[in-house]
Structure formats: structure tokens, C-alpha cells
Amino acid sequence: MLPSMILSAMVAVAVVAGSVRPARADAGFSLGVEGGVMEFDARASLGDAGVAWGLRGGIGLFGPTRLEARYLSSGHDLAGGHSANVREGDAQLRLSLLPGGTTPYLFGGIGLRVSDTNQPGPVTSDSTLMVPLGAGLDLPLTRQLFLAPEFTWHHRLGTPDPQVPTGMAGGDTWNVSLVLRVDI
């Protein structure tokens, strides 16, 4: 009885192991555009939100990993007719989690953010290192064209300058984007 149970268990493990596929390979090059909303503070509101847009390019490294370069820009209106703008360039490592069609992914990286405002004050611009962390979901439109809703948390490294005006994205921020990507 015991040998037949062991044999059955080994057959079951072999069947399951044989049917499991690795996560989708992200080989080749990719280009993408994105549009969405960026919140200029760490709150979960849209009180200091602005329209965001971006460009990205990537190259598959090995298996389900991809190295991406990302440019993101956003701006929003402040009180008194003033405005704040953010431009951020990142290098990100992306990991696809499942094989086949609809594929969730995670990413993280390092980047440089430049913020400026036309608001009067002692500090009208700021630059800092950022750590973007996020997740998305690739939805295939064709074999090489993907639409991906994506969330990114942008963590500021270091302490914000206390003289940076409120609403100028001096600390952590987040954005939600819809990414259109083509694999070349």
C-alpha cells in the first residue's frame, strides 16, 4: 500500500512540475508611452494632483526581467495662480510574475527628480534621488502591443528642504498611469 501511495505522489508531482511554465520572457526591446495622475504629496487623496505623462524604453535581460529607462513629467496648479512641475528620470528593474496572456509585474529602481515652482520664496527648485516602487498588469492587445494599468510609489531619499513650498513634491509622491507598450 505504501509503495503505491509513494508512486502515486511521485507521478502527481511530475505531472504538476511538467505543466508549470516559467514567467513570460521579456526578451527584446520595448517602447512605451504613459498618461495618468500624479499626487504631489504622500496622502491618499487627489488634493494636490496633476496630469502626468511619460516615455519609457526597455531591454529584456534574462527570463522574466527587463531593464527600463523611464521619463515622467507632471504639473499642477497651486493657490494664487502659481504652479509646480516635476520631471523624473528613472532606471527600473521589472519582473513579470506569470506566464502567458495577462501578466502582473513588479518593479523598482532609482532616479533623479527635479521639481520647480513659480511660487515666490527662497527655494523655487529642488532636485533629489527617488526610489520608484510599483506594480502593474500587462493586458495584451496583440502579440506585441500591451496596455498596462500601473501604480508607482516614489520614495524620496533624504530629508526634504524645509523651505521647499508646500505642493512642490518635496517628499514622497505616487502616480497611477495607463501604459501603452510595444515590444520590438
C-alpha positions in Angstrom: 0.0 0.0 0.0 2.7 2.5 1.0 4.8 1.9 -2.2 1.8 2.6 -4.4 1.0 5.8 -2.5 4.6 7.0 -2.9 4.5 6.1 -6.6 1.2 8.0 -7.0 2.6 11.0 -5.2 5.7 11.0 -7.4 3.5 10.8 -10.6 1.4 13.7 -9.3 4.5 15.8 -8.6 5.9 15.0 -12.1 2.6 16.0 -13.8 2.3 19.3 -11.9 6.0 20.1 -12.4 5.7 19.3 -16.1 2.7 21.6 -16.5 4.2 24.6 -14.8 5.6 27.2 -17.2 8.1 29.8 -16.2 7.1 33.5 -16.1 6.9 35.2 -19.5 10.2 36.0 -21.0 10.7 39.8 -21.5 13.2 39.4 -24.3 14.0 42.1 -26.9 13.4 45.8 -26.9 10.2 47.8 -25.9 9.0 51.3 -26.2 6.1 52.9 -24.3 4.1 56.0 -23.5 2.1 56.6 -20.4 -0.5 59.0 -19.1 -2.3 59.3 -15.8 -2.4 61.2 -12.5 0.3 62.1 -10.0 -0.3 63.2 -6.4 2.2 65.7 -5.2 2.2 64.6 -1.6 2.0 61.2 0.1 -1.7 61.4 1.1 -4.2 59.1 -0.5 -6.3 62.0 -1.8 -6.2 63.8 -5.1 -5.9 67.3 -3.4 -2.6 68.1 -4.9 -2.9 66.0 -8.1 -1.8 66.9 -11.6 -1.8 65.2 -15.0 1.2 63.0 -15.6 2.8 61.8 -18.8 5.8 59.8 -19.6 8.0 57.8 -22.0 9.9 54.6 -21.5 12.2 52.2 -23.2 13.3 48.7 -22.1 15.5 45.8 -22.9 15.0 42.2 -21.8 17.8 40.9 -19.6 17.1 37.2 -18.8 13.9 35.3 -18.3 11.1 37.5 -16.9 13.3 40.5 -16.1 13.5 43.8 -18.1 15.6 46.9 -17.5 13.6 50.0 -18.3 14.5 53.7 -18.6 11.5 56.0 -17.7 10.9 59.7 -18.0 7.9 61.1 -16.1 6.6 64.7 -16.1 3.7 66.3 -14.2 2.5 69.6 -13.1 -0.3 71.1 -11.0 -1.8 74.5 -10.1 -1.1 76.0 -6.7 -3.0 78.7 -4.8 -2.6 82.3 -6.1 -2.2 81.3 -9.7 1.1 79.6 -9.2 2.2 76.2 -10.5 4.5 73.3 -9.6 6.3 71.0 -12.0 8.1 67.7 -11.6 10.4 65.8 -14.0 11.8 62.5 -13.1 14.2 60.1 -14.9 14.5 56.5 -13.6 16.2 53.3 -14.2 14.0 50.4 -13.2 14.2 46.6 -13.0 10.9 45.0 -13.8 9.9 41.4 -13.0 7.0 39.7 -14.8 5.3 37.2 -12.4 3.2 34.8 -14.5 3.4 33.2 -17.9 1.2 33.9 -20.9 -1.5 36.5 -21.6 -2.4 38.8 -18.7 0.7 39.2 -16.7 1.2 41.0 -13.3 4.6 42.6 -12.7 6.6 44.4 -10.0 9.3 47.0 -10.5 11.8 49.1 -8.5 14.6 51.4 -9.3 16.5 54.6 -8.7 16.0 58.0 -10.3 16.6 61.7 -10.2 13.6 64.1 -9.7 13.7 67.9 -10.4 10.9 70.0 -9.0 10.3 73.7 -9.6 7.6 76.3 -9.0 6.9 79.8 -10.0 5.7 80.5 -6.4 7.7 83.3 -4.7 10.0 82.2 -1.9 13.6 81.4 -1.1 13.6 78.0 -2.8 11.9 77.7 -6.2 13.6 74.4 -7.4 14.7 71.2 -5.8 16.4 68.0 -7.1 16.7 64.7 -5.2 17.2 61.0 -5.6 14.0 58.9 -5.7 13.2 55.2 -5.4 10.2 54.3 -7.6 8.5 51.1 -6.5 5.3 49.7 -8.1 3.2 47.1 -9.8 1.2 46.8 -13.0 -0.8 44.4 -15.1 0.1 43.7 -18.8 -3.0 43.3 -20.8 -2.1 42.0 -24.3 -3.9 43.8 -27.2 -1.9 41.9 -29.8 1.1 39.7 -29.6 3.5 42.7 -29.3 1.2 45.5 -28.1 0.2 45.8 -24.4 -1.9 48.1 -22.2 -1.0 48.2 -18.6 -2.6 50.0 -15.6 0.3 50.8 -13.2 0.8 52.2 -9.7 4.1 53.8 -8.7 5.2 55.0 -5.2 8.1 57.5 -5.5 10.1 57.4 -2.2 12.4 60.4 -1.6 15.9 59.6 -0.4 16.9 62.1 2.3 15.0 64.8 4.1 13.1 67.5 2.1 14.4 71.1 2.4 12.0 72.8 4.9 12.0 75.9 2.7 10.5 74.0 -0.3 7.0 75.4 -0.8 4.0 73.1 0.0 2.7 71.3 -3.0 6.1 71.2 -4.9 6.6 67.4 -4.5 9.3 67.8 -1.9 8.6 64.4 -0.3 7.1 61.0 -1.3 4.6 61.0 -4.1 2.6 58.5 -6.1 1.1 58.1 -9.5 -1.4 56.0 -11.4 -0.8 55.5 -15.1 -2.0 53.7 -18.1 1.0 52.5 -20.1 0.8 51.6 -23.8 3.9 49.5 -24.7 5.1 47.8 -27.9 7.6 45.0 -27.9 10.0 45.3 -30.8 
